[in-house]
């Protein structure tokens, strides 16, 4: 299976997308009564802003764009370096939603206006229930993608360096939009960021331990040990 995934990265992404959408849909349908309500005092200080639907929605094309761009422009190992924490974190989040069902009650009762932004928010609220929110996958994915822009060598070229600060701006805008739309609590955002940091660190350690240089170091150390060791 691993060899097949290495040879067919697009097929691997398609399979994971199906897995994720299936699991998320089942959770949304059957896990509807949270055991944990997420809320903190900072949530009450953040105003609702219907215009935040724009950066919030940019999350959806940003993920496939980044994956395909690095797959196309960068070394294959950098593509897998992004996939490892990204898909692991999404899977762990789904598992946490199952074990600890959580939700929030931050959404406004009514949304004023009949303009595009108000209608878009209403459509979002209809399709996405206020459950399965902590940690925020929106925030986790955004931070993980931002790290990839600074790690991948395909953004080293002068004509592409602008994409790195652009990724920071987009990540920040998406993160803020989750709170401005009352889709997530500050707590969800914090845990999404912490999950991204933890898995990025774990992926870095794994990359180092499996690198050719590390294997050479272990081999040299083994050669220096006495026979009785």
C-alpha positions as CSV (number, residue, x, y, z in Angstrom):
1,X,0.0,0.0,0.0
2,X,2.8,2.4,0.9
3,X,4.5,1.8,-2.5
4,X,1.3,2.4,-4.3
5,X,0.8,5.7,-2.5
6,X,4.3,6.8,-3.3
7,X,3.8,6.1,-7.0
8,X,0.3,7.6,-7.1
9,X,0.2,10.8,-5.0
10,X,-2.9,12.1,-6.7
11,X,-4.7,8.8,-6.1
12,X,-3.6,8.9,-2.5
13,X,-5.0,12.4,-2.0
14,X,-8.3,11.4,-3.7
15,X,-8.7,8.4,-1.4
16,X,-8.0,10.5,1.7
17,X,-10.5,13.1,0.6
18,X,-13.2,10.4,0.3
19,X,-12.2,9.1,3.7
20,X,-12.3,12.5,5.3
21,X,-15.6,13.6,3.8
22,X,-17.2,10.3,4.7
23,X,-16.1,10.5,8.3
24,X,-17.0,14.2,8.7
25,X,-20.4,13.6,7.2
26,X,-21.1,10.7,9.6
27,X,-20.0,12.8,12.5
28,X,-22.2,15.7,11.5
29,X,-25.2,13.3,11.1
30,X,-24.8,11.1,14.2
31,X,-22.8,13.1,16.7
32,X,-25.2,16.0,17.2
33,X,-25.3,16.3,21.0
34,X,-22.0,17.6,22.3
35,X,-20.7,16.4,25.6
36,X,-18.5,19.5,25.8
37,X,-19.6,23.1,25.1
38,X,-16.6,25.2,24.0
39,X,-16.7,28.9,25.2
40,X,-14.5,31.5,26.9
41,X,-14.9,35.1,27.8
42,X,-12.8,36.3,24.8
43,X,-15.5,34.9,22.5
44,X,-18.0,37.4,23.8
45,X,-15.6,40.3,22.9
46,X,-15.2,39.3,19.3
47,X,-17.9,40.8,17.1
48,X,-19.7,38.9,14.4
49,X,-18.7,40.0,10.8
50,X,-20.4,38.6,7.8
51,X,-17.6,39.8,5.5
52,X,-15.3,37.3,7.1
53,X,-17.0,34.7,4.9
54,X,-14.5,35.6,2.1
55,X,-11.3,34.6,3.8
56,X,-13.1,31.7,5.4
57,X,-14.1,30.3,2.0
58,X,-10.6,30.7,0.6
59,X,-9.5,27.9,2.8
60,X,-11.3,25.4,0.5
61,X,-9.3,26.1,-2.7
62,X,-6.1,26.9,-0.8
63,X,-5.5,23.3,0.4
64,X,-5.6,21.6,-3.0
65,X,-3.8,24.5,-4.7
66,X,-0.8,24.2,-2.2
67,X,-0.7,20.4,-2.4
68,X,-0.8,20.3,-6.2
69,X,1.6,23.2,-6.5
70,X,4.3,21.6,-4.3
71,X,3.7,18.3,-6.0
72,X,4.2,19.9,-9.4
73,X,7.0,22.4,-8.6
74,X,8.8,20.9,-5.7
75,X,10.7,17.7,-4.9
76,X,8.5,14.7,-4.1
77,X,9.8,14.4,-0.6
78,X,8.6,18.0,0.2
79,X,5.1,17.0,-1.0
80,X,5.0,14.1,1.4
81,X,6.5,16.3,4.2
82,X,3.4,18.4,3.9
83,X,1.0,15.4,3.6
84,X,2.2,13.7,6.7
85,X,1.3,16.3,9.4
86,X,-1.7,17.6,7.3
87,X,-3.6,14.4,7.0
88,X,-2.5,13.0,10.4
89,X,-3.9,16.1,12.1
90,X,-7.2,16.0,10.2
91,X,-7.6,12.3,11.2
92,X,-6.7,13.0,14.8
93,X,-9.2,15.8,14.9
94,X,-12.0,13.6,13.6
95,X,-11.1,11.0,16.2
96,X,-11.2,13.5,18.9
97,X,-14.6,14.7,17.8
98,X,-15.8,11.1,18.1
99,X,-14.3,10.5,21.5
100,X,-15.2,14.0,22.9
101,X,-18.2,15.4,21.0
102,X,-18.0,19.1,21.3
103,X,-19.9,22.2,20.0
104,X,-20.6,25.8,20.6
105,X,-23.5,28.3,20.9
106,X,-21.8,31.4,19.6
107,X,-23.8,31.9,16.4
108,X,-26.1,35.0,16.2
109,X,-29.8,34.2,16.2
110,X,-30.4,36.3,13.1
111,X,-28.2,37.7,10.3
112,X,-29.3,41.0,9.1
113,X,-29.4,41.8,5.4
114,X,-30.1,40.1,2.1
115,X,-26.8,40.9,0.4
116,X,-24.3,38.3,-0.9
117,X,-22.3,38.1,2.4
118,X,-25.4,37.6,4.6
119,X,-26.8,34.9,2.3
120,X,-23.4,33.2,2.1
121,X,-23.2,33.0,5.9
122,X,-26.7,31.6,6.1
123,X,-25.8,28.9,3.6
124,X,-22.7,28.1,5.6
125,X,-24.8,27.8,8.8
126,X,-27.3,25.5,7.1
127,X,-24.6,23.1,5.8
128,X,-22.2,23.1,8.7
129,X,-23.6,22.5,12.2
130,X,-22.0,24.1,15.2
131,X,-20.6,20.8,16.4
132,X,-17.2,19.1,16.0
133,X,-15.3,22.3,16.4
134,X,-12.3,21.7,18.7
135,X,-9.6,21.6,17.5
136,X,-10.4,23.8,14.5
137,X,-9.4,21.9,11.3
138,X,-9.7,25.2,9.5
139,X,-7.0,26.7,11.7
140,X,-4.9,23.6,11.9
141,X,-4.7,23.2,8.1
142,X,-4.0,26.9,7.5
143,X,-1.0,26.9,9.9
144,X,0.3,23.6,8.5
145,X,0.1,25.0,4.9
146,X,1.8,28.2,6.0
147,X,4.7,26.2,7.3
148,X,5.0,24.4,4.0
149,X,5.5,27.6,2.1
150,X,8.5,28.4,4.2
151,X,9.9,24.9,4.1
152,X,9.5,24.0,0.5
153,X,12.4,24.9,-1.8
154,X,10.1,25.6,-4.7
155,X,9.3,29.0,-3.1
156,X,13.0,29.9,-3.0
157,X,13.0,31.4,-6.5
158,X,12.7,35.2,-6.6
159,X,9.4,35.0,-8.6
160,X,7.7,32.9,-6.0
161,X,9.0,34.3,-2.7
162,X,6.0,36.7,-2.5
163,X,3.9,33.6,-1.9
164,X,5.4,33.1,1.5
165,X,4.2,36.4,3.1
166,X,1.0,36.0,1.2
167,X,0.5,32.6,2.9
168,X,1.1,34.3,6.3
169,X,-1.6,36.9,5.5
170,X,-4.0,34.3,4.2
171,X,-3.4,32.0,7.2
172,X,-4.0,34.9,9.6
173,X,-7.2,36.0,7.7
174,X,-8.6,32.5,7.7
175,X,-7.9,32.1,11.4
176,X,-9.5,35.4,12.3
177,X,-12.5,34.6,10.1
178,X,-13.4,31.4,12.0
179,X,-13.9,33.6,15.1
180,X,-15.5,36.5,13.4
181,X,-18.1,34.2,11.8
182,X,-18.7,32.5,15.2
183,X,-17.8,29.2,13.6
184,X,-15.1,28.6,16.3
185,X,-14.2,29.7,19.8
186,X,-10.8,31.1,20.7
187,X,-10.2,27.8,22.4
188,X,-10.7,25.9,19.1
189,X,-8.2,28.2,17.4
190,X,-5.6,27.8,20.1
191,X,-5.8,24.0,20.0
192,X,-5.7,24.0,16.2
193,X,-2.5,26.0,16.3
194,X,-1.0,23.8,19.0
195,X,-1.8,20.7,17.0
196,X,-0.2,22.1,14.0
197,X,3.0,23.0,15.9
198,X,3.1,19.5,17.6
199,X,2.7,17.6,14.4
200,X,5.1,19.8,12.5
201,X,7.7,19.1,15.1
202,X,7.0,15.4,15.1
203,X,7.3,15.3,11.3
204,X,10.6,17.2,11.5
205,X,12.0,14.6,14.0
206,X,10.9,11.8,11.8
207,X,12.4,13.4,8.7
208,X,15.7,13.8,10.6
209,X,15.7,10.2,11.9
210,X,15.1,8.8,8.5
211,X,17.5,11.0,6.6
212,X,20.6,9.5,4.9
213,X,22.8,11.7,7.1
214,X,21.3,10.2,10.2
215,X,21.7,6.7,8.9
216,X,25.3,7.4,8.2
217,X,25.8,8.7,11.8
218,X,24.2,5.6,13.3
219,X,26.4,3.4,11.1
220,X,29.6,5.2,12.1
221,X,28.6,5.0,15.7
222,X,28.0,1.2,15.4
223,X,31.4,0.7,13.8
224,X,33.1,2.5,16.7
225,X,31.5,0.2,19.3
226,X,33.6,-2.7,20.6
227,X,32.6,-6.2,19.5
228,X,31.3,-7.2,22.8
229,X,28.8,-4.3,22.8
